[in-house]
Every structure is written in structure tokens, then in C-alpha cells.
């Protein structure tokens, strides 16, 4: 048995740490034993690096989405387009279901005319 260099507690010859104060023993230093807190610190460091990578990717994707939205905003808005009534040929706002002049149902693009 040996004594702890920090607190003087008797420790087993095969111990890596003092059971009283937690100081690393000569055997522990030789074996490169790590404190549990070292493992936790390393895990947090690794998580930090991975989070930084994820946030950088998210920032790039968010920036690209904002740029695309700005470009689309500059384009002619879809609501400014019109659709002609099949009955009276009046121009109605895009997306209209009924003609604002004669009341005829205006079929959507993917719906055949005359089906109700």
C-alpha cells in the first residue's frame, strides 16, 4: 500500500486515484487514467463542434432560402395574373372559382370544364 501524495490516505497499489480526495496516483499517471470529468469535458467539446457544424449548415440553408424568397418577391406576383371566363371572356383574378361578371364557374387548370 502507498500513501496519497495530496492527502496522505492509504491507497491500494493498483489504484489509479485516491479514494478520499480523487488525486491521480503514480500508477494512474503512468496508465494515463482519465478523470470522469475529463470524459464529460471531451464529450461536451465534441458536441460543441458538432453543433457548430449543424448551425453553420442551417445558417447557409436559411440564407439561401431568404435569397430565393427575395428573388421570388421581385417577380410578378401570381395574383396579378388573370384567368378568362369561358362563357363571357371576362378577365378574373387568378384563382377565381366563379366569374365576377356572369357568375359562371371557372374550372381550375387541372379540372376539366363542365365538371361540377
C-alpha positions, 0 to 999 in steps of 0.5 A: 500500500502507498500513501496519497501524495495530496492527502496522505490516505492509504491507497491500494497499489493498483489504484489509479486515484485516491479514494478520499480526495480523487488525486491521480496516483503514480500508477494512474499517471503512468496508465494515463487514467482519465478523470470522469470529468475529463470524459464529460469535458471531451464529450461536451467539446465534441458536441460543441463542434458538432453543433457548430457544424449543424448551425453553420449548415442551417445558417447557409440553408436559411440564407439561401432560402431568404435569397430565393424568397427575395428573388421570388418577391421581385417577380410578378406576383401570381395574383396579378395574373388573370384567368378568362371566363369561358362563357363571357371572356371576362378577365378574373383574378387568378384563382377565381372559382366563379366569374365576377361578371356572369357568375359562371364557374371557372374550372381550375387548370387541372379540372376539366370544364363542365365538371361540377 
